[in-house]
Amino acid sequence: MKLIDVRNVTLKYDNNIALKDISFSINEKEFIGILGPNGAGKSSLVKVILGILKPQNGKVEIQEKTNISYVSQSVSFDKSFPIKVKDVIMMGFLNKRIKFLKRYSKSENDKADRIMTRLGIIELKNRQIGELSGGQLQKVLIARALVNDPQAILLDEPTASLDANAKSEIFELLKELNSNVAIILVSHNLNMVCKYIDKALIIDKEIVYYGEPDDGIGDVFDSYAS
């Protein structure tokens, strides 16, 4: 079943085209990589999917009751802010709450603990966020996204600042989570991503390639990323 359907989306900033006639869909439990060089329109496409930007042409249809969680780059998170890991994860419940200062329920606390255990970060729950490694912080941000029971998680360059081992660990975690939720991953790292995704969407303002990753996809990507 389709969760998200992007149809003929064209987006312009003033007279400059950021996206041109983009069409693709995301199904339940699908792992799709949105790939392309810097300036290709990946971030603009993310903002259109999330409803932050409205395209001049086309539309994005989201299946009723589909909950999409967004995970930004860990480098954009202020690690100097004095807050504990558990508190960051509990922030994922806030968009469901009417009263900001209302205490979290026992079921919410228990749910956050279960997710931290699943992601292997339960021992970090009382650690200050600024004390974490890049890989640990990325897991915390993923945990925050999961507390909302999303049908899809959209991640923007989740491994951009990580070393090779941490990158592999995050991708393995995402593949495991993919058994229950759709994963939409924005990246410029084709070689790493192609080991995990079901479909690749390569864009350079318009669609360059859309389909299963195959042996020839590297040549297509290189011709636009060079």
SETOR-92230 format. One record per residue (C-alpha): residue number from 1; residue in three letters; x negated, y negated, z. Coordinates in pm, whole numbers. Example, Ala and Ser with C-alpha at 12.3 -4.5 7.8 and 13.67 -1.06 7.14 Angstrom:
2
1,ALA,-1230,450,780
2,SER,-1367,106,714
END
This chain:
226
1,MET,0,0,0
2,LYS,-121,-349,-86
3,LEU,-199,-568,212
4,ILE,-327,-873,23
5,ASP,-260,-965,-340
6,VAL,-457,-1251,-494
7,ARG,-298,-1362,-821
8,ASN,-453,-1594,-1079
9,VAL,-607,-1825,-820
10,THR,-775,-2139,-948
11,LEU,-922,-2387,-702
12,LYS,-1073,-2725,-778
13,TYR,-1257,-2981,-568
14,ASP,-1182,-3310,-741
15,ASN,-1256,-3212,-1102
16,ASN,-1502,-2935,-1020
17,ILE,-1385,-2576,-1051
18,ALA,-1466,-2364,-746
19,LEU,-1259,-2060,-848
20,LYS,-1111,-1978,-1185
21,ASP,-825,-1733,-1243
22,ILE,-919,-1490,-964
23,SER,-697,-1180,-933
24,PHE,-751,-874,-716
25,SER,-581,-681,-437
26,ILE,-677,-524,-106
27,ASN,-509,-203,1
28,GLU,-470,-37,338
29,LYS,-796,102,476
30,GLU,-993,-21,174
31,PHE,-1350,-149,205
32,ILE,-1415,-426,-46
33,GLY,-1726,-637,-88
34,ILE,-1697,-994,-216
35,LEU,-2037,-1058,-372
36,GLY,-2212,-1332,-560
37,PRO,-2496,-1586,-551
38,ASN,-2494,-1903,-343
39,GLY,-2238,-2149,-479
40,ALA,-2038,-1875,-650
41,GLY,-1718,-1956,-461
42,LYS,-1723,-1680,-199
43,SER,-1654,-1913,94
44,SER,-1384,-2094,-102
45,LEU,-1215,-1760,-175
46,VAL,-1224,-1671,196
47,LYS,-1056,-2002,282
48,VAL,-786,-1942,22
49,ILE,-715,-1592,158
50,LEU,-694,-1731,513
51,GLY,-462,-2011,400
52,ILE,-710,-2286,489
53,LEU,-723,-2406,128
54,LYS,-431,-2414,-114
55,PRO,-519,-2337,-478
56,GLN,-399,-2560,-758
57,ASN,-283,-2253,-949
58,GLY,-197,-1898,-848
59,LYS,-113,-1763,-504
60,VAL,-206,-1519,-231
61,GLU,64,-1280,-113
62,ILE,14,-1106,221
63,GLN,228,-807,313
64,GLU,479,-884,586
65,LYS,342,-822,938
66,THR,-13,-790,808
67,ASN,-251,-930,1067
68,ILE,-589,-1048,932
69,SER,-874,-1111,1175
70,TYR,-1167,-1329,1069
71,VAL,-1527,-1281,1183
72,SER,-1758,-1571,1105
73,GLN,-2135,-1553,1079
74,SER,-2292,-1503,1420
75,VAL,-2531,-1789,1344
76,SER,-2231,-2027,1350
77,PHE,-2147,-1928,1708
78,ASP,-2283,-2163,1976
79,LYS,-2498,-1932,2189
80,SER,-2579,-2215,2429
81,PHE,-2219,-2229,2549
82,PRO,-2205,-2084,2905
83,ILE,-1957,-1799,2866
84,LYS,-1967,-1427,2934
85,VAL,-1925,-1154,2672
86,LYS,-1592,-1034,2813
87,ASP,-1453,-1389,2806
88,VAL,-1547,-1430,2439
89,ILE,-1368,-1108,2351
90,MET,-1059,-1205,2554
91,MET,-1033,-1520,2342
92,GLY,-899,-1292,2070
93,PHE,-569,-1276,2259
94,LEU,-520,-1653,2268
95,ASN,-339,-1685,1937
96,LYS,-66,-1460,2079
97,ARG,-28,-1665,2395
98,ILE,200,-1960,2459
99,LYS,27,-2080,2774
100,PHE,-347,-2130,2730
101,LEU,-419,-2110,3104
102,LYS,-202,-1805,3172
103,ARG,-394,-1517,3327
104,TYR,-467,-1218,3107
105,SER,-264,-908,3185
106,LYS,-409,-580,3306
107,SER,-319,-418,2973
108,GLU,-512,-688,2785
109,ASN,-814,-645,3011
110,ASP,-800,-267,2974
111,LYS,-768,-296,2597
112,ALA,-1075,-522,2576
113,ASP,-1272,-272,2787
114,ARG,-1169,15,2558
115,ILE,-1282,-177,2251
116,MET,-1614,-270,2412
117,THR,-1666,95,2502
118,ARG,-1588,200,2146
119,LEU,-1838,-51,2008
120,GLY,-2105,45,2262
121,ILE,-2121,-293,2435
122,ILE,-1933,-228,2760
123,GLU,-2253,-267,2960
124,LEU,-2282,-623,2825
125,LYS,-1939,-741,2948
126,ASN,-2079,-969,3221
127,ARG,-2382,-1087,3024
128,GLN,-2405,-1451,2917
129,ILE,-2348,-1479,2542
130,GLY,-2678,-1664,2497
131,GLU,-2871,-1362,2623
132,LEU,-2760,-1133,2340
133,SER,-2951,-1024,2032
134,GLY,-2806,-1103,1691
135,GLY,-2672,-751,1649
136,GLN,-2512,-750,1994
137,LEU,-2347,-1086,1930
138,GLN,-2207,-961,1599
139,LYS,-2049,-665,1778
140,VAL,-1894,-902,2032
141,LEU,-1738,-1107,1751
142,ILE,-1605,-789,1589
143,ALA,-1461,-680,1925
144,ARG,-1287,-1018,1955
145,ALA,-1130,-958,1614
146,LEU,-1013,-608,1705
147,VAL,-810,-701,2014
148,ASN,-538,-834,1783
149,ASP,-481,-493,1622
150,PRO,-552,-625,1271
151,GLN,-465,-439,954
152,ALA,-758,-615,786
153,ILE,-1081,-774,904
154,LEU,-1251,-1039,690
155,LEU,-1621,-1085,767
156,ASP,-1838,-1364,629
157,GLU,-2203,-1254,591
158,PRO,-2196,-1055,918
159,THR,-2556,-938,889
160,ALA,-2718,-1254,750
161,SER,-2943,-1319,1051
162,LEU,-3012,-958,1154
163,ASP,-3313,-733,1108
164,ALA,-3292,-417,896
165,ASN,-3204,-181,1183
166,ALA,-2932,-412,1317
167,LYS,-2788,-452,966
168,SER,-2759,-76,922
169,GLU,-2598,-42,1265
170,ILE,-2334,-306,1187
171,PHE,-2253,-153,848
172,GLU,-2219,193,1002
173,LEU,-1985,45,1263
174,LEU,-1775,-124,994
175,LYS,-1750,200,799
176,GLU,-1626,375,1113
177,LEU,-1368,101,1177
178,ASN,-1261,129,814
179,SER,-1083,457,895
180,ASN,-813,243,1059
181,VAL,-837,-105,905
182,ALA,-918,-265,572
183,ILE,-1258,-434,562
184,ILE,-1323,-740,343
185,LEU,-1691,-823,353
186,VAL,-1852,-1134,204
187,SER,-2221,-1080,126
188,HIS,-2504,-1158,-112
189,ASN,-2686,-832,-26
190,LEU,-2571,-599,-302
191,ASN,-2806,-310,-226
192,MET,-2697,-281,137
193,VAL,-2326,-334,75
194,CYS,-2287,-87,-211
195,LYS,-2364,206,19
196,TYR,-2043,143,209
197,ILE,-1780,-30,-2
198,ASP,-1500,126,-208
199,LYS,-1481,-168,-449
200,ALA,-1703,-459,-542
201,LEU,-1574,-800,-644
202,ILE,-1860,-1000,-797
203,ILE,-1770,-1362,-860
204,ASP,-1942,-1663,-1004
205,LYS,-1646,-1901,-987
206,GLU,-1462,-1640,-1196
207,ILE,-1463,-1262,-1177
208,VAL,-1778,-1105,-1317
209,TYR,-1707,-750,-1203
210,TYR,-1426,-581,-1014
211,GLY,-1422,-209,-948
212,GLU,-1608,78,-789
213,PRO,-1981,24,-743
214,ASP,-2176,223,-1003
215,ASP,-2527,250,-1138
216,GLY,-2487,-50,-1366
217,ILE,-2354,-293,-1109
218,GLY,-2703,-404,-1005
219,ASP,-2778,-533,-1354
220,VAL,-2449,-725,-1358
221,PHE,-2522,-882,-1018
222,ASP,-2884,-968,-1101
223,SER,-2785,-1148,-1418
224,TYR,-2572,-1390,-1215
225,ALA,-2783,-1410,-900
226,SER,-3104,-1493,-1083
END
